[in-house]
Amino acid sequence: KEFDLSDKSKQSFEQEKTILKELQHNCIVPFLGSKINTNNFYLIFEYYDLPLKQLISKNDWIQSSRRTKVDLYHQMCEGIEYLHSKYIVHLD
């Protein structure tokens, strides 16, 4: 995730980084670190081959079993419930 320095202050970046470091849940993409260079702030997360939105919109997903879909939605709800338990609202 990339932030332009003109859009986000270093203090906000540091706050978000602190929050992300504390998140530990198997349904949350792990935060690996951060980097600041002259023009940008970077948040570094574990790599996943396919974003969730793409996974759900793929034809394979349409043909997936109901059980597979329920399992994925259950994992999503677990992740959101975990964030809410920490008083965090996910905005993406």
Backbone hydrogen bonds in HBPLUS format (Angstrom, degrees):
<---DONOR---> <-ACCEPTOR-->    atom                        ^
c    i                          cat <-CA-CA->   ^        H-A-AA   ^      H-
h    n   atom  resd res      DA  || num        DHA   H-A  angle D-A-AA Bond
n    s   type  num  typ     dist DA aas  dist angle  dist       angle   num
A0043-LEU N   A0001-LYS O   3.16 MM  42  5.36 161.5  2.19 151.3 156.2     1
A0003-PHE N   A0041-PHE O   3.09 MM  38  5.22 160.7  2.12 151.0 152.9     2
A0041-PHE N   A0003-PHE O   3.13 MM  38  5.22 160.2  2.17 145.4 151.4     3
A0007-ASP N   A0004-ASP O   2.86 MM   3  5.37 150.2  1.95 116.1 125.5     4
A0008-LYS N   A0004-ASP O   3.28 MM   4  6.53 138.1  2.46 152.1 163.8     5
A0005-LEU N   A0039-ASN O   3.44 MM  34  6.03 163.1  2.47 149.6 145.2     6
A0013-PHE N   A0009-SER O   3.10 MM   4  6.39 159.8  2.14 150.6 156.6     7
A0014-GLU N   A0010-LYS O   2.89 MM   4  6.13 159.8  1.93 152.3 157.2     8
A0015-GLN N   A0011-GLN O   3.00 MM   4  6.26 152.0  2.08 146.1 153.7     9
A0016-GLU N   A0012-SER O   2.96 MM   4  6.23 163.6  1.99 152.7 156.5    10
A0017-LYS N   A0013-PHE O   2.92 MM   4  6.12 161.0  1.95 152.2 158.0    11
A0018-THR N   A0014-GLU O   2.99 MM   4  6.15 155.1  2.05 144.2 150.3    12
A0019-ILE N   A0015-GLN O   3.08 MM   4  6.38 159.1  2.13 150.4 155.4    13
A0020-LEU N   A0016-GLU O   2.91 MM   4  6.14 167.7  1.93 156.0 159.3    14
A0021-LYS N   A0017-LYS O   3.01 MM   4  6.18 151.6  2.09 148.9 155.6    15
A0022-GLU N   A0019-ILE O   3.06 MM   3  5.42 136.0  2.26 106.0 117.7    16
A0023-LEU N   A0020-LEU O   3.28 MM   3  5.36 148.6  2.38 101.5 110.0    17
A0028-ILE N   A0025-HIS O   3.13 MM   3  5.40 164.2  2.15 118.6 119.0    18
A0046-GLU N   A0030-PRO O   2.91 MM  16  5.53 155.1  1.97 158.3 163.7    19
A0032-LEU N   A0044-ILE O   2.69 MM  12  5.40 160.8  1.72 148.1 153.1    20
A0033-GLY N   A0044-ILE O   3.28 MM  11  5.11 147.0  2.40 137.5 135.0    21
A0044-ILE N   A0033-GLY O   2.84 MM  11  5.11 167.5  1.85 149.8 145.4    22
A0035-LYS N   A0042-TYR O   2.99 MM   7  5.04 151.0  2.07 136.2 140.1    23
A0042-TYR N   A0035-LYS O   2.71 MM   7  5.04 147.6  1.82 161.7 166.2    24
A0037-ASN N   A0040-ASN O   2.95 MM   3  5.50 168.6  1.96 162.6 166.4    25
A0054-GLN N   A0051-PRO O   2.99 MM   3  5.39 119.9  2.36 108.2 122.4    26
A0055-LEU N   A0051-PRO O   2.99 MM   4  6.31 159.0  2.04 155.5 162.4    27
A0056-ILE N   A0052-LEU O   2.99 MM   4  6.21 164.7  2.01 159.4 161.4    28
A0057-SER N   A0053-LYS O   3.16 MM   4  6.29 143.0  2.31 137.7 147.5    29
A0058-LYS N   A0054-GLN O   3.05 MM   4  6.11 118.9  2.44 144.1 157.2    30
A0058-LYS N   A0055-LEU O   3.37 MM   3  5.42 153.6  2.45  99.1 106.6    31
A0061-TRP N   A0058-LYS O   3.04 MM   3  5.42 130.5  2.29 105.4 117.5    32
A0063-GLN N   A0059-ASN O   3.26 MM   4  6.64 147.2  2.38 146.7 155.2    33
A0064-SER N   A0061-TRP O   2.97 MM   3  4.89 154.6  2.03 101.1 109.4    34
A0069-LYS N   A0065-SER O   3.20 MM   4  6.56 162.3  2.23 152.1 156.2    35
A0070-VAL N   A0066-ARG O   2.86 MM   4  6.12 162.1  1.89 155.8 161.0    36
A0071-ASP N   A0067-ARG O   2.88 MM   4  6.07 159.0  1.92 149.7 155.5    37
A0072-LEU N   A0068-THR O   3.03 MM   4  6.30 160.3  2.07 149.4 154.0    38
A0073-TYR N   A0069-LYS O   2.96 MM   4  6.18 170.5  1.97 155.3 158.1    39
A0074-HIS N   A0070-VAL O   2.84 MM   4  5.95 149.3  1.94 145.6 154.8    40
A0075-GLN N   A0071-ASP O   3.00 MM   4  6.28 154.8  2.06 146.7 152.8    41
A0076-MET N   A0072-LEU O   2.96 MM   4  6.29 157.2  2.01 152.1 158.7    42
A0077-CYS N   A0073-TYR O   2.94 MM   4  6.17 160.1  1.98 147.4 152.4    43
A0078-GLU N   A0074-HIS O   2.89 MM   4  6.17 153.1  1.96 147.9 155.7    44
A0079-GLY N   A0075-GLN O   3.00 MM   4  6.26 159.3  2.04 149.6 154.3    45
A0080-ILE N   A0076-MET O   2.99 MM   4  6.29 161.8  2.02 152.3 157.1    46
A0081-GLU N   A0077-CYS O   2.79 MM   4  5.90 158.8  1.83 149.0 155.6    47
A0082-TYR N   A0078-GLU O   2.91 MM   4  6.11 153.7  1.98 146.1 153.1    48
A0083-LEU N   A0079-GLY O   3.01 MM   4  6.33 161.4  2.05 148.4 152.9    49
A0084-HIS N   A0080-ILE O   2.89 MM   4  6.14 164.8  1.91 153.4 157.6    50
A0085-SER N   A0081-GLU O   2.91 MM   4  6.12 143.5  2.04 142.4 152.6    51
A0086-LYS N   A0083-LEU O   2.97 MM   3  5.20 141.1  2.13 102.7 114.4    52
A0088-ILE N   A0083-LEU O   2.90 MM   5  5.03 157.2  1.95 135.6 138.1    53
A0087-TYR N   A0084-HIS O   2.91 MM   3  4.69 159.5  1.95 104.3 108.2    54
